[in-house]
Amino acid sequence: MSDKVLVKGGTVLSLDRAVGNLVGADVLIEDGLISEVGISLRGRNAQIIDATDSIVMPGFVDAHRHLWQSLVRNLDTTVDVDVVRHYTPDDVYAATLVGLLGALEAGITTVVDWYDSAASIDHLEAALSAHADAGVRTVFVPSQPDCEFATEATVAFASPDLVEADLEATAALWAQARQRGLRIHAHAGTAAASGGEVAELGRRGLLGPDVTLCHCTRLSDADFDAIAASSTAVVLTPASDMAAGVGAPPMQQLIDRSIHPGLGVGDERLAPGDVFAQMRAAISVQHATLFDLKLAGKGGVPSLLNTREGIRHATIDAAKAAGLSDTTGSLSPGKQADVVVLRADRPNIAPINDPIGAVVWGMDTSNVDWVFVGGTPQVENGELAADVTRASDLAMAAQGRVIAAAGLLADAGAGADQP
């Protein structure tokens, strides 16, 4: 493909307030970057992508996912998935690769991979090899704090879970991460005993815009106040958290404090691997909560979360939580050309009444037509450019080894509930 691409004639949702949203507009990509967004752009010698009857927007950002769990997708909440000790480096590679390709196929151009699988350097390097091979923009968050990598990948620091951690030890680890220039990611508010630990970190001056707290389902009001006061980022994984009994996303607590969370898939064993599902889960929970208040006769009920905010949580807000807001998350001239073209003429969504509402409420992975990462097409006319057969074969072989070693299933379908 040419170094210059003109995505032409679509409904453009830029997620950049300075650029705005445009109908019948074009996006010019040059040398991997967004060059221009506007009407009737001229792209001399550019390859033309016809986006008529399509929505053109920044690629989704999955701000928190455990990619190694791709081998145990959809197993069910009742199944023990303590299979990590059985993973070989080849298994980690296969799981990570198929997970990233599934993300691309769903219109996700950036994935934050929280890696808490087997800890040897060979396992870690295998995961990073899959990152390099998949063609997705990634942030690698290994749960081994002393790891050093000879890699061009973006690497961040995975903090011990806050509710279980010695805060003195946590403070020392965070100081080391900051000395290395690493963004800090931490699981927060997932245990029944949660509440107060984030506020304590705030009192110690440890929170800040270089910290991303994930889940946050069981935090206290004081914790949320500390997050807001420190401009700490939040990532919600609503579908998997609710399925696992970790709790509902704290949408109203965040809205009340003008905290704009990013969204992620989290644990794909319990949730769809796309961001469409996460947007709907987050917005539906907030709506249901408010409708319950109205039915109970409560006054002064807040406003419903709208689709304009919901789509931001899946793009620019998630990019900020990943530490990549200067790189991706909006169709802003000068940013990387992470672009998704969504078909708006399919029966599942046509006719379009409101393009943002269509993306948030109605679309799914079947609407994904083109996906560009840094200007390189990774999905073309709805088909992955990658070697899907190889990735699937590797994943199936790895799944067979892992589940046999763990004694989970004798063969495909064994042990499953019968209809």
N, C-alpha and C positions, 0 to 999 in steps of 0.2 A: 504494500500500500504506500501511496505517496506520503511524504513528510507534511503535506498540506491536505487537509480534509475540510470540506464544507458540508455541514449537516444543515440541510436546507428545507425551509417551509414548514417547520413544526411549531407547536405551541411550546414556547420556551419558559420554563420555570427556573429562573437563575439562582434563587435563594440568596441573591445579593440585592439588598434594598436599593443600592445605587444603580443597578442595572435594571431591576424590575422584571416583570413578566410580560412577554410579548407573544402576540398571535401572528402566525405566518412569518416567523422570524428564522434567522440563520445563526449558526455558531461556527466560527472559523477556527480551526485547529492548525497551528503551525509549530513544527519542531517539538511536538509533545505538549504544547501549552495552549491555553485558551487565548486566542489572539483578539477576536472581536465577537461581540454579540449584538445583533441588530437586524434591521429590515433590508432586504435586497443587497446583501454583502456580495462583493466580488472577490472570488478566490481564483486568481489566475493559476492554471495548471494544477488546481486542486481536484482530488477525487470527490465526486458529489455523492452524498448519501441523501436520498429523498425521504424527508421526514413528514411529508404530507399525511394528515390523519394520525399524527403521532405526538406524544409529549416528550420533550427533550429536557433533561434535568441533570443535576450532578448525580454521580453514582452514590448509592447508599453506603453509609459507613457503619459497619458492625463493630461497635466499640468494646465488646467483651464476648469472647467465645473460647471454649476449650476444644480446640480442633482435634486433639488426640482421641476424643470421644466419638469421632465420626464412625469408628468401627462398631460402636454399640448403639447406633441410632435406633430410636423407637423401641427399645427393649421393654420399657414399662417401669413405673416407679417401684414395683414390688420386687424387681430383680436386683440382686446384689451385683453391683458393677465394679467391685474391687478387683479389676483385672489388670491394673496398671503394671504390676510386678511381672506379668507374663509378656509384656511388649518387648520385642527385639527392636533394634534401630530400624530395620526394614518395615516393621509394623507401624512405627511412628511416622516414617516417611509416607507410607500408603495412606494412613488415616488423615494426615495433614494435607496431602495432595488432593484426595477426593473431597475433603471438606472445603478446601479453597475453590476447587472447580465448581462445587455445588453453590458456593457463595457467588461466584461470577455469573453462573447461569441464572441466579436470582436478582441480578442487577447490583450486586454489592461489589464495589471497587476497592474498598479498604477493610481489612479485618485486623482487629487486635486479638492476638492469640495468647491467652493466658496458659502457659505450659506448665502443668503440674503433674506430668507423667514421669517416667523413669529418668533417673538423674545423671546417668553417665554422659560424658562428653560426646560419645558416639550417638547416643539418643538425641541429644540437643542438636548436634550438627545435622542429623537426619531430618529433623523438623525444619531447620533452616534451609536445607537443600530443597525440600518441598516448597518452601516459600519462594525460593528463587525460580523454581521450575513452573510454578502455577501461573505467574503473570499478574498476580494481585498485589496491590500495595498493602504492606503488612507492618504491624508493630509486634515485636516478639517480647513477651513478658515472662521470662523463666522464673520459676519459684526457687531457684538456687542463687542466692544473692552474690556469691563470689565468682560467678561465671564470667569469663572474658571470651569474646568471639572475634575471629578475624573475618568480619562480614560487613557488607555494606547495608545490611538490613537495619531498620530502626529498632533499637533495643530499649526496653524500659525495665524498671525494677518492680518485682512482685513482693509486696510486704506480707509478712505473716498476718493471718486473720486477726483483726483488731480485738475481738472479744476474747480471744484465747491468749493474747500476747502480753508479755511484760512490757509495759509502756516505756520503761527506761531502756530496755533492749531495743524496742521499736525506734525510739528517738535516735539511738546510736546508729542503727541500720539506715534510717532515713538520712542522717547526716552524711554517711558514706555514699549513699546513692546521689545525693546532691553534689558532693565533691566530684563525682564522676560525670556530672551533667545529665543524669538519668531522670526521666519522669517517674513518679511514684504511683503505682496502682495498688489498691488494697480492697479486699473484701470487707464490707462493713454491714452490720445490722442484720446478719442472717441467722443468728442463734436466738433461742428463746430468752437468753439472759442478756441480750443486747440492750444498750441504752446507757449513754453517758460517756462511753469511751471516746467518741469523736469530740464531744464537748471538752473533754480533758486534753486531748491533743490540741484543740484550739486554744485552751488556756496556756498551754506550754509554747504556743507560737509555732507549732509544727505544721499546721494546715497552710494551704496557699494554692495559687493557680497552677502549680506544677504537681498537684496531687489529684488523683482520680479515685473516687470511692465508688465501688460497684455494689449493686443490689439495694442496700439501705432500707430494707423493708420494715425493720423493727427498731429504728432509731427513735430517740426521744425528741421532743420539741427543742430542748437545749442543744442536741446534736445538730438539728437542722439550722438552728440559729447560728451555730459556729460555722457551718458550711457556708451559709450566706455571707457572713461577716468576712470570711477569708477568701471568697471567690474560688473555693474548691469545686472541682468538677464532679459530677455525678453521672453514673451510667446505670440504667435500669435494664433488666432482662425479664420482662413481665411474664411472658408465656411460660418459660421454664420455672421461674420462681413460684408461680401459682400452682403449677402441676406438681412441684416437689414439696409443697406445703411450707415454703419459706416465707410466704406472705404476699400480699398484693402490692403493686407498685405504689409508693406514697405520693401520688400525683398532687393531691390538694396541698399537702404540706410543702411541696416544692413550689407550686404555683403561688401560694400565699407569700413566699419569700423571694419571688422572682428568680428562682433557680431553674435553669433551663437544661434538663438532663439530655444526655445522649441515650441511644438505645442499642442493645445488643441481643444476640441469640442466646448466649450463655451455654447451657447444656443441651445439645441437640438430641440427646437421648429422650428428652421430655418435651421438645418443642420443634416447630418447623424451622428449617434453616434459612429463613428469609426475613427481611425486615418489614415486609407488608404485614405479617402476622404480629410483629411487635408493636407497630403503630396502632393497629386495631385493638390489641390487648390494653395498651396504655390508655388510649382515649376512652375505651368502653368502660374500664374500671372507674375512671373519674366521673363519667356520665352516670353510671349506675349508683355511685355513692351519692351524688347530688339528687338524683331522682328519689332515692330512699329518704333523704332529708325532707324533700318536698312532701312525700307521702306521709311522713310523720308529722307534718304540719309545722315544720321549722321555718322561721323567717330568716331573711338576710342570707339566703343560699347563694353562694358564689356563681359566677358565670360558667357555662359549659366550656371545656377545652375545645378549641376549634381546630379545624384541619390545617390551618396555616401554621399553628404552633406544632401540630403533630408531625408535619413533614419536615420542619426544621429540626426536631429531635432526631430524625433519622438521617440527617445530612450535616448541616453546619454545626449544630450543637454536638453531635457525635464526633465530628472532626476535631472540635475544640477539646473534648474529653480525651481524645487520642493524642493530643498535642500536635495536631496537624492542621489547624485552622488556617495557617498561611499557605498550605499546600493544596488542600482539597476541601470538599464540602459545599462548594458553590461554583457557578459558572462565572467566575470573575476573571477578567483579562489579566494575564500574568500567572494565574494558578495552573497547576497541572491539569491536563485535559482528561479528567476522570468523568466520563459522560455516559449516560444511559438514555437510549431511545426506546420509549414504551409505546406499543401499538394501541391506539385508541379506537380502532375500527373493528375490534373483535366483538363477537356477540355478548361476551361476558361483561362488557363495559359500555358498548355503544347503545344509544347516543350519549355523548358527553354533555352534561349540563354544567358541571363545574370541574375544570381539570385537576385542581388540587384535591377536591373531594373524591374524584375518581381514583386518584393514586392512593389516597389514604384509606378509603372505605371499600373500593371495588376491585382494584387490580390485584393480580397475583403473578406468579413467575411466568405464566403463559403469555403475558403481555410484553415480556422483555425481548426486544428485537436486536438491538445493537448495544454493546458495552465496550467502551474505550477506557483503558488505563494508561495514563500518560500519553495519550494519543494513539496507542496501539490497540487495534480492534481485537478483543478477546472473545466476543460473541458477535457473529455476523449472521444477519437474517435468522435469528433465533437459534443458531447452532454454535456450540463452543468451538473455538479454533484449536483447542488442545486435543491431544490424543486421548479421547475419552475411553476407548477400549482398554488401553494400557492401564489407565488409572483405575478403572473398574475391576480389571483382573487382579491388579495388585491389592486392592481393597478386599476383594473376595478371598484371596489366598490368605491375607493377613487376618481377616476375621476368622477363618477356619482354624488357623493356628492358635489364636488367642482364646477363642471360646472353648476349644478342645482342652487347652492347657488349664483353663480356669474351671472346667467342668460345668459350664453353664448350660450348653445345649449339645445334644448328641448330633443333631443335623438341623438343617434349616426348617423352622417351624415347630420343632419338637419342644414340648413344654408350653407352647402358646395356648391361650385360652381358646376353647372351641366355640364357634358361633352357635 
